[in-house]
Amino acid sequence: MTDSVHQGHRARKRFGQNFLHDPHVIGRIVKAIAPKSTDVLVEIGPGLGALTEPVADAAGKLVVVELDRDLAERLTQHPTLADKLTVYQADAMKFDFAALLAPGQKLKIFGNLPYNISTPLLFHLFEFADHIDNMHFMLQKEVVQRMTASHGSKAFGRLSVMTQYYCQAIPVVDVGPGAFIPAPKVDSAVVRLLPYPVAERAKVDPAVLNRVCLEAFNQRRKTLRNGFSNFATAEQISALGIDPGIRPEQLAVSEFIKVAQWLAEQENSDE
């Protein structure tokens, strides 16, 4: 498939570029973000500025992180936007978002995230959860469904557990393929992520929780007895009040946290 050209810029498949152009959808997303002049706003992947312009107009200033050198350059030269933007030509998956903090303030991050990197990028952003007030991301609808899924549903998995450990996740806008150029082959949706305050988050090492999820969902059809066999016996799982005969998607986020806390204790006592 050839790359698509929009506003003189060729959409690059390797960057997963699909540019938003539907004014109605753009308006709904900006309303969800609700930008204010007092906010520290950060956009990931501004592209051709569909969200950048209305958000910068409302807030007066905006930080953008754009990997594509041509697009970053365009924004620094933009006739109406340039003086409102601080442009970082950088890879968001390696970017230190804490470096953007102003004293006493938290970040509000948003963006139309490339589908091919959305999950690792979300995991990177979760590391900065304590510095973030809220996040609004356009993602593949299936990804939003996974992030917001309840245990017991087919969509529930590692992304559900890790998202819901860090944040309250709420779907806010559904977006059809026609809102983009080039039109993707999938539906999209915007999710609102509200990180929990540290005091309200379960006391668990996120790396251990992630490992428990990887073990559990590595082979979804296996029961917990088999899925957790690398670190727990069926008796140990039962002792936690969990049925070792159920499948991982039937286990609630709080129970994944309980397993991770137990595992961390086991490993600490072994040292």
Residue pairs with C-beta under 8 A, 6 or more apart in sequence:
1 13
3 10
3 11
3 12
3 13
4 10
4 11
4 181
4 182
5 11
6 19
6 21
6 48
6 181
6 182
7 19
7 48
9 19
9 48
9 70
9 71
9 74
11 17
11 18
11 19
11 181
11 182
12 68
15 67
15 68
15 114
16 114
16 115
16 116
16 117
17 47
17 68
17 114
18 112
18 115
18 180
18 181
18 182
18 183
18 184
19 47
19 48
19 50
19 180
19 181
20 26
20 47
20 50
20 51
20 112
20 138
20 179
20 180
21 50
21 179
21 180
21 181
22 175
22 178
22 179
22 180
25 173
25 175
25 179
26 50
26 51
26 54
27 54
28 173
28 190
29 51
29 110
29 136
29 138
29 173
29 190
30 51
30 54
30 55
30 58
32 136
32 172
32 173
32 190
32 192
33 41
33 51
33 55
33 108
33 110
33 136
35 41
35 55
35 58
35 59
35 108
36 58
36 59
37 58
37 59
37 60
37 61
39 59
39 108
39 133
40 63
40 100
40 101
40 102
40 105
40 106
40 107
40 108
41 55
41 59
41 61
41 62
41 63
41 107
41 108
41 109
41 110
42 62
42 63
42 64
42 65
42 97
42 100
42 107
42 108
42 109
42 110
43 51
43 52
43 55
43 62
43 63
43 64
43 65
43 109
43 110
43 111
44 64
44 65
44 92
44 109
44 110
44 111
44 113
44 121
44 137
45 65
45 66
45 67
45 92
45 111
45 112
45 113
45 114
46 52
46 64
46 66
46 71
46 75
46 111
47 66
47 71
47 112
48 71
48 74
49 75
49 78
49 81
50 112
51 110
51 111
51 112
52 62
52 64
52 75
52 81
52 85
53 80
53 81
55 62
55 110
56 62
56 81
56 84
56 85
60 84
61 84
61 85
61 86
62 84
62 85
62 86
63 85
63 86
63 88
63 100
64 72
64 75
64 85
64 86
64 87
64 88
65 88
65 90
65 92
65 95
66 72
66 75
66 87
66 88
66 89
66 90
67 89
67 90
67 91
67 92
69 89
72 87
72 88
72 89
73 89
75 81
75 82
75 85
75 87
76 82
76 85
76 87
78 85
88 95
92 121
92 124
93 117
93 120
93 121
93 124
94 124
95 124
97 107
97 109
97 125
97 128
97 131
97 132
98 128
98 131
100 107
101 107
101 131
106 131
106 132
106 133
107 128
107 131
107 132
107 133
108 132
108 133
108 134
108 135
109 125
109 132
109 134
109 135
109 136
110 135
110 136
110 137
111 137
111 138
112 137
112 138
113 121
113 122
113 137
113 138
113 139
115 139
115 140
115 143
115 184
115 186
118 137
118 139
118 140
118 143
119 143
119 159
122 137
122 147
122 159
122 163
123 162
123 210
125 132
125 135
126 162
126 163
126 166
126 167
126 206
129 166
129 167
129 195
129 196
130 195
130 198
132 195
133 195
134 192
134 193
134 194
134 195
135 167
135 192
135 193
135 195
136 172
136 190
136 191
136 192
136 193
137 190
137 191
137 193
138 175
138 188
138 189
138 190
139 147
139 188
139 189
139 190
139 191
140 184
140 186
140 187
140 188
140 189
141 174
141 175
141 186
141 187
141 188
141 189
142 155
142 186
143 159
144 171
144 189
144 190
144 191
145 155
145 171
145 189
146 155
146 156
146 157
146 159
146 160
147 159
147 160
147 163
147 164
147 169
147 191
147 193
148 160
148 163
148 169
148 170
148 171
148 191
149 155
149 156
149 157
149 160
150 156
151 160
151 249
151 250
151 251
151 252
151 253
152 249
152 250
153 249
154 249
156 249
157 213
157 217
157 220
157 248
157 249
158 210
158 213
158 214
158 216
158 217
160 253
161 209
161 213
161 253
161 256
162 206
162 209
162 210
162 213
163 169
163 193
164 253
165 201
165 202
165 204
165 206
165 209
165 253
165 256
165 257
166 193
166 195
166 196
166 201
166 206
167 193
167 194
167 195
167 196
168 193
168 194
168 196
169 191
169 192
169 193
170 191
170 192
170 193
170 194
171 189
171 190
171 191
171 192
172 190
172 191
172 192
173 189
173 190
174 187
174 188
174 189
175 187
175 188
175 189
175 190
176 187
176 188
177 183
177 184
177 185
177 186
177 187
177 188
179 188
180 188
202 254
202 257
202 261
203 261
204 257
204 260
204 261
204 264
205 260
205 264
208 260
208 263
208 264
208 267
209 256
209 257
209 260
211 260
211 263
212 228
212 256
212 259
212 260
212 263
213 256
215 227
215 228
215 230
215 231
216 224
216 227
216 228
216 248
216 251
216 256
217 227
217 248
217 249
218 227
219 226
219 227
220 247
220 248
220 249
221 247
222 247
222 248
223 244
223 245
223 246
223 247
224 237
224 242
224 243
224 244
224 245
224 246
224 247
224 248
224 251
225 234
225 237
225 244
225 245
227 248
228 237
228 244
228 259
231 263
231 266
232 259
232 262
232 263
234 244
236 262
237 243
237 244
237 259
238 244
240 255
240 258
240 259
240 262
241 258
242 251
242 255
242 258
242 259
251 259
